């Protein structure tokens, strides 16, 4: 074992120190189980820590390094940090305290189911603790591939944090498919983020290209897509490539469900077009259920508010029958360009003010 916690509570790395420099910091304990460990070195084995009694847990070197780096970052921000803290039936990676703030930090490297993410988050909340999930090992790329739990963390905290050495990076952006997002990365000095930050950095040209690619790519006619979209478009003489531009709104709230963001908005448009007297709230919930998704009340409220806000910015009504329906692909692409460039100018102006 490479890492241990010394008598002062600090991490010790057996790979970078000699036996003579390590032993003065004894006794040592395991960062996973809290049991005593000793320094060992053999003819064929380099210097390492070993349990006096076997430990039942094991984590990768990368996870240990991320945990140590995040702990150092928290301490530079003024937090008092405890590691491997048992809270009820759960063991938290880190527990950070500063003034009246108590945070659980979970550094997730392996695959995590949505059910486990929700249950563990609720567990900490029930114990009076907020929790921040960090995506260990996620590469800060322009088009990150995101697991379902990462999408939920983006919805819940308006950003996804990734540890890198002794720094934290936050991804902020919009979903563009079930698996990927587009946005920007930035180093952070706090856990707080604004739900509007992704809009202040909105790239109209990039978004227009995404919509253009969507319009020009023939949809794969899955059974679900045929039932929810194609079979409803053709009777009214509409083509998938000529949907109104407002079916491609940049909605960060759509992180909250595991559905393609453009397909969701298209189905919502068709529902509102067919049943204009339905409330907006019911149309959104109906759309979710058509995708076999049971929406949370948080998602329903967040999406409705954001959808209304963006339509207001675009000077569009909630009556989708009034939306401009393009007749040709060239007209559709031109309308996309004008709409989203105007939106970018609006956000840039509101940000400077």
C-alpha positions in Angstrom: 0.0 0.0 0.0 1.4 3.3 -1.1 -0.4 5.8 1.2 -1.0 6.1 4.9 -2.0 8.8 7.4 0.6 9.8 9.9 0.3 10.8 13.6 -0.4 14.5 12.5 -3.3 13.5 10.2 -1.4 14.1 7.0 -0.9 11.8 4.1 2.4 10.0 3.6 3.5 8.7 0.3 5.9 5.7 0.6 6.9 6.1 -3.1 8.5 9.4 -2.6 10.2 9.1 0.8 12.9 6.9 2.3 12.4 4.7 5.4 14.4 7.1 7.5 12.3 10.1 6.5 9.0 8.2 7.0 9.5 6.5 10.4 9.6 9.7 12.5 5.9 10.2 11.5 4.8 6.9 13.0 2.3 5.5 14.0 0.4 5.2 10.8 -3.2 4.2 10.0 -4.9 3.1 6.8 -6.8 5.9 5.0 -9.6 3.4 4.2 -10.4 1.5 7.3 -8.5 3.5 10.0 -6.6 0.4 11.2 -2.9 0.5 12.1 -0.4 0.0 9.3 3.4 -0.5 9.5 6.3 0.4 7.2 7.7 -2.6 5.3 10.5 -3.1 2.7 11.9 -6.3 1.3 14.5 -7.5 -1.2 12.0 -7.6 -4.0 9.5 -5.1 -2.8 9.9 -1.4 -2.6 9.0 0.6 0.6 5.3 0.3 1.3 2.7 0.3 4.1 1.1 -3.0 5.2 -1.8 -3.8 7.5 -1.2 -5.4 10.8 -4.6 -7.0 10.1 -6.0 -7.3 6.6 -8.2 -4.5 5.3 -11.4 -5.3 3.4 -11.3 -2.2 1.1 -9.1 -1.3 -1.8 -8.9 1.7 -4.1 -6.8 2.7 -7.0 -3.7 4.9 -6.8 -5.5 7.5 -8.9 -8.4 7.7 -6.4 -5.9 8.0 -3.5 -4.1 10.8 -5.3 -7.4 12.6 -6.1 -8.5 12.3 -2.5 -5.2 13.8 -1.3 -5.3 16.6 -3.9 -8.9 17.6 -3.0 -8.0 17.5 0.7 -5.1 19.9 0.0 -7.4 22.2 -2.0 -10.0 22.2 0.7 -7.5 23.2 3.3 -6.3 26.1 1.1 -9.9 27.3 1.1 -10.0 27.3 4.8 -11.8 24.1 5.5 -11.0 21.6 8.3 -11.0 18.2 6.6 -11.6 14.7 7.9 -11.0 11.7 5.7 -13.0 8.4 5.6 -15.7 9.5 8.0 -18.5 7.1 8.9 -21.9 8.8 8.6 -24.7 6.4 9.5 -24.3 3.4 7.3 -22.1 5.3 4.8 -18.4 6.1 4.7 -17.7 9.5 3.2 -14.5 10.2 1.3 -14.0 13.6 2.9 -15.9 15.7 5.4 -15.2 19.4 5.2 -16.1 22.1 7.8 -15.8 25.8 7.6 -17.8 28.1 9.9 -21.3 26.7 9.8 -20.8 24.8 6.6 -20.5 21.0 6.6 -19.9 19.3 3.3 -19.4 15.7 2.3 -17.1 15.3 -0.7 -17.5 12.1 -2.7 -14.8 11.4 -5.3 -16.4 8.9 -7.7 -14.1 7.1 -10.1 -16.1 3.9 -10.8 -19.4 3.6 -12.5 -22.4 4.6 -10.3 -26.0 3.9 -10.9 -28.6 6.7 -10.7 -30.4 4.9 -7.9 -27.2 4.7 -5.8 -26.4 8.4 -6.5 -29.8 9.5 -5.4 -29.9 7.2 -2.4 -26.5 8.2 -1.1 -27.2 11.9 -1.7 -30.4 11.6 0.2 -28.7 9.8 3.0 -26.2 12.6 3.6 -29.0 15.2 3.4 -31.0 13.3 5.9 -28.0 13.6 8.2 -27.9 17.4 7.7 -25.1 17.4 5.3 -24.8 18.8 1.8 -22.8 16.6 -0.6 -20.6 17.4 -3.6 -19.8 14.7 -6.1 -16.5 14.8 -8.0 -16.0 12.9 -11.3 -12.5 11.4 -10.8 -10.8 10.6 -14.1 -13.1 12.6 -16.4 -11.0 14.3 -19.1 -11.6 18.0 -19.5 -12.5 17.8 -23.2 -14.7 20.1 -25.3 -17.3 17.3 -25.7 -17.2 15.3 -22.5 -18.9 11.9 -22.3 -21.0 11.9 -19.2 -22.5 9.1 -17.1 -26.1 9.4 -16.1 -25.2 10.3 -12.5 -22.9 13.1 -13.8 -25.9 14.6 -15.7 -27.9 14.6 -12.4 -25.1 16.4 -10.6 -25.0 19.0 -13.3 -28.7 19.5 -12.9 -28.5 19.6 -9.1 -25.4 21.9 -8.7 -25.3 23.7 -12.1 -21.9 22.3 -12.8 -19.7 19.2 -12.6 -16.4 19.2 -10.6 -13.4 17.2 -11.7 -10.2 16.9 -9.5 -6.8 17.4 -11.1 -3.8 17.3 -8.8 -4.5 20.0 -6.3 -7.0 22.0 -8.4 -10.7 21.6 -9.2 -12.2 22.2 -12.6 -15.9 22.8 -13.3 -17.7 21.8 -16.4 -20.6 24.1 -17.2 -22.7 23.7 -20.3 -25.7 22.1 -22.1 -26.6 18.5 -23.0 -26.4 17.8 -26.8 -27.2 14.1 -26.7 -27.9 11.4 -24.1 -24.2 10.9 -23.4 -22.5 14.2 -24.3 -22.5 17.8 -23.4 -21.0 21.0 -24.8 -19.7 23.9 -22.7 -16.5 25.2 -21.1 -14.2 24.3 -18.2 -12.8 26.6 -15.6 -10.7 26.3 -12.5 -12.8 27.1 -9.3 -12.1 28.6 -5.9 -15.5 27.6 -4.4 -18.3 25.1 -4.8 -21.0 27.6 -5.6 -22.1 28.3 -9.2 -24.8 30.3 -10.9 -27.5 28.5 -12.9 -27.0 31.3 -15.5 -23.3 31.0 -15.9 -23.5 28.7 -18.9 -25.5 31.3 -20.7 -23.1 34.1 -20.1 -20.5 32.1 -22.0 -22.9 30.9 -24.6 -21.2 30.3 -28.0 -23.8 31.0 -30.7 -21.7 29.8 -33.6 -21.0 26.5 -31.9 -24.7 26.0 -31.1 -25.8 26.9 -34.6 -23.4 24.3 -36.0 -24.9 21.7 -33.6 -28.4 22.5 -34.8 -27.2 22.5 -38.4 -25.8 19.0 -38.0 -29.0 17.9 -36.4 -31.1 19.3 -39.2 -29.0 17.8 -42.0 -28.6 14.3 -40.4 -31.5 12.0 -41.2 -33.0 10.7 -37.9 -32.6 7.1 -37.1 -36.2 5.8 -37.1 -36.2 3.9 -33.8 -39.6 2.6 -32.7 -39.8 5.4 -30.0 -38.8 8.2 -32.4 -41.2 6.9 -35.1 -44.1 6.8 -32.6 -43.4 10.1 -30.9 -42.2 12.2 -33.8 -42.4 10.8 -37.4 -45.9 9.4 -37.2 -47.1 12.8 -35.9 -45.2 15.0 -38.3 -46.0 13.5 -41.7 -49.9 13.9 -41.4 -49.4 17.7 -40.9 -46.9 18.0 -43.7 -43.8 18.7 -41.6 -40.3 17.3 -42.0 -37.9 16.6 -39.1 -35.3 18.9 -40.7 -37.7 21.8 -40.8 -38.7 22.1 -37.1 -39.0 25.6 -35.6 -35.7 27.0 -34.2 -37.2 27.0 -30.7 -37.2 23.2 -30.7 -33.4 23.6 -30.3 -33.2 25.8 -27.2 -30.1 25.5 -25.0 -31.7 24.3 -21.9 -29.4 23.3 -19.1 -32.3 22.0 -17.1 -32.5 19.0 -19.5 -29.5 17.6 -17.6 -32.2 16.4 -15.2 -33.5 13.6 -17.4 -31.8 11.0 -19.5 -33.5 12.0 -22.9 -32.0 13.5 -26.0 -32.6 17.3 -25.5 -33.6 18.1 -29.1 -36.0 15.1 -29.3 -37.6 16.1 -26.0 -38.2 19.6 -27.2 -39.6 18.4 -30.5 -42.1 16.1 -28.7 -43.1 18.9 -26.3 -43.7 21.1 -29.3 -46.0 18.5 -30.9 -47.8 18.0 -27.6 -48.4 21.8 -27.3 -49.4 22.0 -31.0 -52.0 19.2 -30.7 -53.3 20.3 -27.3 -52.8 24.1 -27.0 -55.3 24.4 -24.1 -53.2 22.1 -21.8 -51.2 23.8 -19.1 -47.5 24.1 -19.8 -46.8 22.0 -16.6 -49.0 19.2 -17.8 -47.4 19.2 -21.3 -43.9 18.9 -19.8 -45.0 16.0 -17.5 -46.8 14.3 -20.4 -43.7 14.6 -22.6 -41.6 13.0 -19.8 -44.0 10.1 -19.5 -44.0 9.5 -23.2 -40.3 8.8 -22.9 -41.0 6.4 -20.0 -39.4 8.8 -17.6 -40.9 9.7 -14.2 -39.9 13.3 -13.7 -39.1 14.7 -10.3 -40.9 17.8 -9.1 -37.5 19.7 -9.1 -37.1 18.9 -12.8 -40.6 19.9 -13.8 -40.4 23.2 -12.0 -36.9 24.0 -13.2 -37.6 23.1 -16.9 -40.9 25.1 -17.0 -39.3 28.2 -15.5 -36.3 28.0 -17.9 -38.4 27.2 -20.9 -40.6 30.2 -20.3 -37.6 32.5 -19.6 -35.9 31.6 -22.9 -39.1 32.0 -24.9 -39.4 35.5 -23.3 -35.8 36.3 -24.3 -36.4 35.1 -27.8 -39.7 37.2 -27.9 -41.7 34.0 -28.6 -45.1 33.1 -27.1 -46.0 29.9 -25.4 -48.5 29.2 -28.1 -46.3 27.1 -30.3 -48.7 27.4 -33.3 -47.5 31.0 -33.6 -43.9 29.8 -34.0 -42.2 30.3 -37.4 -42.1 27.0 -39.3 -39.4 27.2 -42.1 -40.3 26.0 -45.6 -36.8 25.2 -46.8 -33.5 24.1 -45.1 -31.8 27.3 -46.1 -34.6 29.4 -44.4 -34.3 27.2 -41.3 -30.5 27.6 -41.0 -30.8 31.4 -41.5 -33.4 31.6 -38.8 -31.3 29.6 -36.4 -28.3 31.9 -37.0 -30.3 35.1 -36.4 -32.1 33.7 -33.4 -29.0 32.3 -31.5 -26.7 35.2 -32.4 -29.4 37.6 -31.0 -29.5 35.5 -27.9 -25.8 35.6 -27.4 -25.8 39.4 -27.8 -28.6 39.7 -25.2 -26.7 37.5 -22.7 -23.4 39.3 -23.3 -25.2 42.7 -22.6 -27.0 41.4 -19.5 -23.7 40.0 -18.2 -21.8 43.3 -18.6 -24.6 45.2 -17.0 
